[in-house]
Amino acid sequence: MAELKPTGRNLLRYSDFSHPDTMSYYGTRENAYTLSIDDDGYEGGKCLKAVANRIGHAGTDITMDMPKDCLPHTTYVFSGYVRSAAPTKLTVRFGYGASGNKVDIDEEWKYIKVLVVSGSDGYTQLLPYINAKTTIYFSKLKLELGTEATPWTPAPEDSLSGGGY
């Protein structure tokens, strides 16, 4: 199969965390995290702050809603700037998919890109989680179809012009 090329279309709503409706697209399962918007994002922007309350079992994820279902059996790339209050591993997945896509996060802002493969279902949420009881910060996030990350842009739905995939 030919390698997927990037589309550049961001599938995450309000991922610069500056819109008043941002928190309607970001949440947590089983109160695993306390989420808030913070003004200490990458290069002075806003960021999503997630304080881990519980870790270590199924269902303790941050939820990032997408405007449409992902395509089944398809590769996506999740990218952006991330840092944490203490060293941890960040895992990114759809639904109950494979969790082998881990990246080390520490106290400094770090640009990450993680390939995430959807399963047989068309999920509407991306589910990142960490393996330590710490605080993690997300800034300028992007989820896009393909295997290569492109520079951050807002989702087309974030503007009045709209758009689709």
C-alpha positions in Angstrom: 0.0 0.0 0.0 1.3 3.4 -0.9 2.2 5.7 2.1 -0.5 8.1 2.9 0.3 11.8 2.3 -0.8 14.6 4.6 -4.1 16.4 4.0 -3.4 19.3 6.3 -7.0 19.4 7.5 -7.2 19.6 11.3 -9.8 17.2 12.7 -9.7 18.6 16.2 -12.0 21.6 17.0 -10.7 24.7 18.8 -7.2 23.1 19.2 -5.5 26.4 19.9 -7.8 26.5 23.1 -8.7 30.2 22.6 -12.4 29.8 21.7 -15.1 30.1 24.4 -16.6 26.8 23.4 -13.3 24.9 23.6 -14.2 22.8 26.6 -17.3 21.4 24.9 -14.9 19.3 22.7 -12.5 18.2 25.4 -13.3 16.0 28.4 -12.4 13.0 30.4 -13.8 9.6 31.2 -14.5 8.5 34.7 -13.2 11.8 36.1 -9.6 10.6 35.4 -8.4 14.2 34.8 -9.3 17.7 35.8 -9.2 19.8 32.7 -8.9 23.6 32.3 -7.6 26.2 29.8 -4.3 27.7 30.8 -2.5 30.9 29.5 0.9 29.3 29.7 0.8 27.5 26.3 3.6 27.1 23.7 5.0 30.5 22.7 2.6 32.3 25.0 -0.6 30.9 23.6 -3.4 29.1 25.4 -3.2 25.4 26.3 -5.3 22.5 27.6 -4.1 21.6 31.2 -4.9 18.1 32.3 -4.3 17.1 35.9 -4.3 13.3 36.3 -6.5 12.3 39.2 -6.3 8.5 38.5 -4.3 6.4 36.2 -3.6 2.8 35.5 -6.8 1.2 34.3 -9.1 1.2 31.2 -11.2 4.2 30.7 -8.9 6.8 32.2 -8.5 8.9 29.1 -8.7 12.5 28.0 -11.4 12.8 25.3 -10.9 14.9 22.2 -14.0 15.0 20.1 -13.8 15.2 16.3 -16.5 16.7 14.1 -16.9 13.5 12.2 -16.1 9.8 12.6 -12.6 8.7 11.7 -12.4 6.2 8.8 -12.0 2.6 9.8 -8.5 0.9 9.4 -6.9 4.3 8.6 -3.7 6.0 9.7 -3.8 9.4 11.2 -1.1 11.6 12.7 -1.6 13.5 16.0 0.8 16.4 16.5 1.4 19.4 18.6 3.4 20.8 21.6 3.2 18.9 24.9 4.9 19.2 28.3 4.3 17.8 31.7 5.0 18.7 35.3 7.0 15.4 35.8 8.3 12.9 33.3 5.6 10.6 31.9 4.6 8.6 28.8 1.8 9.9 26.6 -0.2 7.3 24.7 -2.6 8.3 21.9 -5.3 6.0 20.5 -8.9 5.8 19.1 -11.4 3.8 21.1 -9.8 0.6 22.5 -7.2 0.4 19.8 -3.5 -0.5 20.1 -1.6 1.5 22.8 2.0 0.9 21.4 2.3 4.5 20.2 3.9 6.1 23.3 6.0 9.2 23.5 8.1 10.5 26.4 7.1 13.8 27.8 8.9 16.0 30.4 9.0 19.6 31.7 10.0 21.3 28.5 7.7 22.0 25.6 8.2 19.3 23.0 6.8 19.0 19.5 5.4 15.5 19.1 3.9 13.5 16.2 2.3 10.2 16.9 0.8 7.8 14.3 -2.6 6.5 15.3 -4.4 3.7 13.4 -8.2 3.5 13.7 -9.8 0.1 14.3 -12.8 -1.4 12.6 -15.1 1.3 14.1 -15.4 4.9 13.0 -14.6 6.5 16.3 -15.5 10.2 17.1 -13.0 10.7 19.8 -9.2 10.6 20.2 -8.2 9.2 23.6 -4.8 10.3 24.9 -3.7 9.3 28.4 -0.5 9.3 30.5 1.1 6.8 32.8 1.9 9.0 35.8 -0.2 11.0 38.2 1.0 14.4 37.0 -0.1 17.4 35.0 0.2 17.5 31.2 -0.2 20.5 28.9 -1.3 20.4 25.2 -0.8 23.3 22.8 -1.5 23.8 19.1 -2.8 20.3 18.6 -3.6 18.8 15.2 -5.1 15.5 14.1 -5.0 14.8 10.4 -5.4 12.0 7.9 -2.1 10.5 6.7 1.4 9.8 8.1 3.0 13.2 8.0 2.3 16.1 10.3 1.8 19.6 8.7 2.0 23.0 10.5 -0.9 23.8 12.8 -4.1 25.2 11.3 -7.6 25.5 12.8 -10.3 23.0 11.9 -12.4 24.4 9.0 -15.4 24.2 11.4 -13.8 26.7 13.7 -14.4 29.5 11.1 -17.5 30.9 9.6 -16.6 29.5 6.2 -16.9 25.9 7.6 -15.7 22.9 5.6 -15.6 19.2 5.6 -13.3 16.4 4.9 
